[in-house]
Amino acid sequence: MAVGFVLITVSPLKEKEAFEKISSIEEIKEIYPLFGEYDILAKVEAEDIDQIGSIVISKIRAVAGVIDTKTFLTSKSLEGA
């Protein structure tokens, strides 16, 4: 299982619509509105890193009003350290 966090920038006045559409994407497990440089933070879970990339490109960036995304991938390498 791969987990990623996506920071999303949305066109002004499209935040609510984009939030609702992104929250309906099956792989989005948590979603939060933000105030500042980014408008939405979404937690994505998928089979692997490649699938997270595909979700960001084909599902999140396809939502009307989404201008930009920045994706952070997590690692389990620090567990038990």
Z-matrix of the N, CA and C atoms (Angstrom, degrees):
N
C 1 1.459
C 2 1.519 1 108.73
N 3 1.305 2 116.47 1 132.09
C 4 1.461 3 122.93 2 176.68
C 5 1.521 4 109.01 3 -110.76
N 6 1.323 5 115.11 4 145.23
C 7 1.466 6 121.37 5 179.58
C 8 1.521 7 108.03 6 -128.52
N 9 1.317 8 115.08 7 137.04
C 10 1.451 9 121.14 8 176.57
C 11 1.515 10 110.25 9 -137.61
N 12 1.313 11 114.91 10 155.94
C 13 1.458 12 121.65 11 175.13
C 14 1.518 13 107.52 12 -118.52
N 15 1.324 14 116.21 13 130.98
C 16 1.456 15 121.25 14 -175.63
C 17 1.525 16 109.32 15 -118.03
N 18 1.332 17 115.12 16 121.33
C 19 1.462 18 121.45 17 171.74
C 20 1.520 19 107.22 18 -90.41
N 21 1.317 20 116.67 19 129.44
C 22 1.462 21 121.47 20 -171.36
C 23 1.531 22 110.23 21 -124.36
N 24 1.323 23 115.69 22 131.09
C 25 1.456 24 122.33 23 174.12
C 26 1.520 25 108.23 24 -103.60
N 27 1.328 26 115.74 25 132.69
C 28 1.467 27 121.74 26 -175.33
C 29 1.525 28 109.53 27 -123.93
N 30 1.328 29 116.24 28 147.67
C 31 1.463 30 121.78 29 175.69
C 32 1.527 31 110.15 30 -57.40
N 33 1.337 32 117.38 31 144.06
C 34 1.460 33 120.22 32 176.31
C 35 1.536 34 111.10 33 -54.00
N 36 1.317 35 115.00 34 140.29
C 37 1.468 36 125.11 35 179.12
C 38 1.526 37 113.58 36 71.77
N 39 1.325 38 118.83 37 6.05
C 40 1.469 39 122.61 38 176.98
C 41 1.524 40 111.29 39 -111.19
N 42 1.329 41 117.54 40 3.71
C 43 1.462 42 121.46 41 -173.56
C 44 1.532 43 112.96 42 -60.05
N 45 1.325 44 117.68 43 -48.23
C 46 1.465 45 120.71 44 -176.51
C 47 1.526 46 110.72 45 -64.32
N 48 1.324 47 116.96 46 -45.70
C 49 1.463 48 121.13 47 179.96
C 50 1.526 49 110.99 48 -62.06
N 51 1.325 50 117.07 49 -45.02
C 52 1.465 51 121.07 50 179.74
C 53 1.527 52 110.48 51 -65.39
N 54 1.335 53 117.32 52 -42.24
C 55 1.459 54 121.82 53 178.72
C 56 1.529 55 110.45 54 -56.93
N 57 1.321 56 116.73 55 -47.39
C 58 1.467 57 121.09 56 -178.80
C 59 1.526 58 111.56 57 -63.55
N 60 1.334 59 117.32 58 -43.59
C 61 1.464 60 120.55 59 -178.97
C 62 1.528 61 111.36 60 -68.14
N 63 1.310 62 117.08 61 -42.56
C 64 1.467 63 120.18 62 179.94
C 65 1.521 64 110.71 63 -66.33
N 66 1.323 65 117.42 64 -38.66
C 67 1.466 66 120.15 65 -179.85
C 68 1.524 67 112.11 66 -66.23
N 69 1.326 68 118.24 67 -19.00
C 70 1.465 69 120.53 68 178.89
C 71 1.532 70 112.85 69 -86.97
N 72 1.328 71 117.98 70 -4.84
C 73 1.466 72 121.13 71 177.01
C 74 1.524 73 108.34 72 -71.20
N 75 1.306 74 116.72 73 127.33
C 76 1.465 75 122.69 74 -173.29
C 77 1.531 76 113.68 75 -53.21
N 78 1.309 77 118.10 76 -40.41
C 79 1.463 78 121.93 77 -174.90
C 80 1.530 79 113.95 78 -80.06
N 81 1.321 80 117.70 79 -7.11
C 82 1.468 81 121.78 80 176.61
C 83 1.526 82 107.44 81 -80.86
N 84 1.332 83 115.48 82 115.56
C 85 1.473 84 120.61 83 -176.31
C 86 1.520 85 112.73 84 -97.73
N 87 1.333 86 117.13 85 -27.29
C 88 1.461 87 122.34 86 175.56
C 89 1.524 88 107.57 87 -146.28
N 90 1.335 89 115.59 88 148.50
C 91 1.461 90 119.59 89 179.40
C 92 1.526 91 108.27 90 -149.59
N 93 1.345 92 115.14 91 139.42
C 94 1.459 93 120.73 92 -176.98
C 95 1.524 94 110.21 93 -137.84
N 96 1.336 95 117.64 94 138.80
C 97 1.465 96 119.57 95 171.65
C 98 1.530 97 108.34 96 -77.58
N 99 1.318 98 116.51 97 146.80
C 100 1.460 99 122.03 98 179.39
C 101 1.523 100 109.90 99 -125.49
N 102 1.318 101 115.78 100 160.99
C 103 1.457 102 122.13 101 174.31
C 104 1.519 103 106.86 102 -124.02
N 105 1.307 104 117.07 103 123.52
C 106 1.457 105 120.37 104 -178.41
C 107 1.513 106 110.31 105 138.04
N 108 1.329 107 115.67 106 -143.50
C 109 1.459 108 121.25 107 -176.30
C 110 1.533 109 112.46 108 -62.27
N 111 1.323 110 116.94 109 -35.23
C 112 1.468 111 121.94 110 179.61
C 113 1.522 112 109.10 111 -114.15
N 114 1.330 113 115.64 112 156.28
C 115 1.465 114 120.65 113 -176.00
C 116 1.529 115 114.07 114 -103.78
N 117 1.340 116 116.47 115 -27.98
C 118 1.464 117 120.99 116 -175.49
C 119 1.520 118 109.10 117 -141.47
N 120 1.338 119 116.06 118 141.71
C 121 1.458 120 123.02 119 170.48
C 122 1.520 121 107.33 120 -118.13
N 123 1.336 122 116.74 121 124.80
C 124 1.464 123 120.71 122 -178.84
C 125 1.522 124 110.40 123 -125.49
N 126 1.321 125 115.98 124 136.03
C 127 1.465 126 122.12 125 174.74
C 128 1.524 127 107.62 126 -96.60
N 129 1.334 128 115.90 127 125.71
C 130 1.464 129 122.26 128 -177.72
C 131 1.515 130 109.00 129 -114.72
N 132 1.342 131 117.08 130 134.09
C 133 1.462 132 122.22 131 173.37
C 134 1.516 133 108.65 132 -120.67
N 135 1.342 134 115.62 133 135.20
C 136 1.461 135 120.59 134 -178.71
C 137 1.527 136 109.39 135 -152.00
N 138 1.328 137 115.32 136 175.28
C 139 1.464 138 121.25 137 -179.62
C 140 1.524 139 112.45 138 -61.20
N 141 1.334 140 116.97 139 -42.89
C 142 1.461 141 120.81 140 -177.31
C 143 1.527 142 110.04 141 -154.41
N 144 1.325 143 115.49 142 176.31
C 145 1.465 144 121.51 143 -177.36
C 146 1.528 145 111.60 144 -61.27
N 147 1.334 146 116.97 145 -39.86
C 148 1.464 147 119.88 146 179.89
C 149 1.528 148 111.39 147 -60.61
N 150 1.318 149 116.46 148 -38.77
C 151 1.462 150 119.78 149 179.92
C 152 1.535 151 110.64 150 -68.23
N 153 1.328 152 117.48 151 -35.82
C 154 1.471 153 119.46 152 176.09
C 155 1.523 154 109.18 153 -60.55
N 156 1.330 155 117.11 154 -44.83
C 157 1.461 156 120.44 155 177.78
C 158 1.511 157 112.10 156 -58.45
N 159 1.309 158 116.00 157 -41.71
C 160 1.462 159 121.08 158 179.53
C 161 1.532 160 111.12 159 -64.60
N 162 1.321 161 116.93 160 -40.43
C 163 1.469 162 121.41 161 179.33
C 164 1.528 163 110.10 162 -64.18
N 165 1.323 164 116.27 163 -44.02
C 166 1.461 165 120.20 164 179.63
C 167 1.528 166 110.37 165 -61.30
N 168 1.318 167 116.04 166 -47.37
C 169 1.468 168 119.97 167 -176.72
C 170 1.524 169 112.71 168 -70.91
N 171 1.319 170 117.03 169 -50.01
C 172 1.465 171 119.59 170 -171.02
C 173 1.527 172 114.86 171 -88.09
N 174 1.332 173 117.36 172 -21.23
C 175 1.461 174 118.84 173 -177.48
C 176 1.527 175 113.24 174 -112.77
N 177 1.330 176 117.71 175 -51.29
C 178 1.468 177 119.66 176 -176.39
C 179 1.524 178 110.81 177 -72.98
N 180 1.329 179 117.40 178 -50.39
C 181 1.473 180 120.03 179 -178.79
C 182 1.523 181 112.55 180 -67.97
N 183 1.332 182 117.52 181 -16.43
C 184 1.465 183 121.60 182 178.54
C 185 1.529 184 112.35 183 -80.04
N 186 1.326 185 117.37 184 -11.55
C 187 1.466 186 120.90 185 -179.35
C 188 1.529 187 109.32 186 -72.21
N 189 1.325 188 115.70 187 131.70
C 190 1.470 189 121.36 188 178.83
C 191 1.519 190 110.18 189 -57.37
N 192 1.318 191 116.07 190 130.56
C 193 1.453 192 121.56 191 178.26
C 194 1.522 193 114.24 192 99.49
N 195 1.334 194 117.83 193 -18.24
C 196 1.465 195 119.68 194 178.55
C 197 1.524 196 108.73 195 -72.16
N 198 1.328 197 115.66 196 123.67
C 199 1.458 198 121.91 197 -177.72
C 200 1.526 199 111.15 198 -98.36
N 201 1.355 200 116.08 199 -41.69
C 202 1.458 201 120.41 200 -172.54
C 203 1.522 202 109.55 201 -154.62
N 204 1.333 203 115.44 202 154.89
C 205 1.459 204 121.14 203 175.02
C 206 1.521 205 109.17 204 -136.85
N 207 1.318 206 114.68 205 153.43
C 208 1.462 207 122.06 206 173.01
C 209 1.527 208 105.65 207 -136.11
N 210 1.336 209 116.30 208 121.22
C 211 1.453 210 121.14 209 -173.82
C 212 1.522 211 111.52 210 -109.81
N 213 1.314 212 115.76 211 134.20
C 214 1.466 213 123.37 212 176.69
C 215 1.520 214 108.03 213 -117.62
N 216 1.322 215 117.13 214 126.48
C 217 1.452 216 122.08 215 179.39
C 218 1.516 217 109.40 216 -100.15
N 219 1.329 218 116.02 217 143.21
C 220 1.465 219 120.52 218 -177.83
C 221 1.524 220 110.74 219 -96.43
N 222 1.319 221 113.87 220 165.03
C 223 1.463 222 121.16 221 -180.00
C 224 1.514 223 109.27 222 -138.77
N 225 1.312 224 116.58 223 148.18
C 226 1.459 225 121.26 224 175.64
C 227 1.521 226 111.18 225 -97.00
N 228 1.322 227 117.61 226 8.85
C 229 1.458 228 120.89 227 -173.87
C 230 1.526 229 114.09 228 -64.17
N 231 1.331 230 119.09 229 -20.33
C 232 1.447 231 121.56 230 -179.82
C 233 1.522 232 113.42 231 -92.18
N 234 1.332 233 117.62 232 -8.38
C 235 1.453 234 120.37 233 179.76
C 236 1.532 235 109.58 234 -65.35
N 237 1.283 236 116.13 235 131.84
C 238 1.454 237 121.28 236 178.17
C 239 1.517 238 114.10 237 76.89
N 240 1.320 239 116.38 238 6.85
C 241 1.478 240 118.94 239 -179.24
C 242 1.510 241 111.39 240 -78.65
